[in-house]
Amino acid sequence: MDYVRPKREVRHSLVMSDSRPLEDTGVAWASLSRAATIGIFLLAFGTFLYFGRAILLPILSAIVVATTLAPLVKFGRRRGVSSWITALLIVFLCLGVLSLAMTAMAGPVSEWIGRAPEIWASIKQKFAVLEQPFAAARQLQTAVFGESSTAGTSAGVGLPSVVLPVVAFVTPAAGELLLFFGTLIFCLGGQFELRTRLVSLFAEREAKLRFLKIMNDIEKNLAGYVAIVTMINIALGVVVAIGAFLLGLPNPAIFGVLAALLNYVPYVGPAIMVVVLFGVGLVTFPSLSHALIAPLGLIALTTAEGHFITPTLVGRHVTLNPLLIFIALAFWTWMWGPLGAFLAAPLSIVGLVVFNHLFPHEDIRLPD
């Protein structure tokens, strides 16, 4: 027994690579204090972002868009066109595209909302095969948790009562739109004067050069990323529109535009498009299996695009860690909602550029 017990203790002991105590505990406490200070700052900054979203979201969105479109303003200035004229042309073009998109979607959306009772009845009929499993689940819930006060009211909720809050949530306020386009005009038209004033705030020449390099790299990376992703999304929208037409879905062009726009939001956008196609397929096609063709086709298409096409093209310009994008998407969606999801990838690019300039990459050999 005396021989077996030490062997067992050695087998269950912790493996320590370096168990020596710290020579100076003051260094550890200093590191903890700095970490606590940074944590307090991040909490305060997050609170500021959350409660100031009504003003910060349109302003920051306009700054990101203006930085992305800055090469167009520079191109016009080299051709002798004033920055303000180029800015006004860009804003008017954006407003025109937005008006055309809203006009094109107003008719189909109004028609679908008017047919809401018919659509809801058709969906209930398609899912009649699942009534027994749902009834069994409700009986189990009643047996475990007791009778719920909302059990009898959930089945009577109509589709319009769900659509209206969603539309009210997604549609931005007129004031925020005005703030966005106003900031966009001033950022595009006065970017050179603003950059000159910001450079003058730095005292040392090295700091000025570093700031200019950071701004130029942000513009270059954002413009390259948005241009490539836009071309990919346009191609994806064309393929989705053609597929919707071949499958017999109503208004196939609308589905192509939605697929192209929603694909700017990684993960979440394609998932929303899958749900939309599945819901429309339930109403359009007679069987549940037929309604699954379009969503499954979109899943296969976006999987190929997300894992092969986009990494191959975008990776040549900007290398984005999928985990970083996923965390940024979750954070900005929680912070600012759907528009925050659109800004997740551009803000990640800005953060990576600034971080790589302030903390240059060094090859560090980790222990085996």
KAVEN-V932293 format. One line per field, one symbol per residue. ss: DSSP state (a for helix, b for strand, c for the rest). A space follows every 10 residues. Layout:
BEGIN
ss: ???
END
This chain:
BEGIN
ss: caaaaaaaaa accccccccc ccccaaaaaa aaaaaaaaaa aaaaaaaaaa acaaaaaaaa aaaaaaaaaa aaaaaaaacc ccaaaaaaaa aaaaaaaaaa aaaaaaaaaa aaaacaaaaa aaaaaaaaaa aaaaaaaaaa aaaaaccccc aaaaccccaa aaaaaaaaaa cccaaaaaaa aaaaaaaaac aaaaaaaaaa ccccaaaaaa aaaaaaaaaa aaaaaaaaaa aaaaaaaaaa aaaaaaaccc caaaaaaaaa aacccccaaa aaaaaaaaaa aaaacccaaa aaaaaaaaaa aaaaaaaaaa aaaacccccc caaaaaaaaa aaaaaaaaaa aaaaaaaaaa aaaaaaaacc cccccccc
END
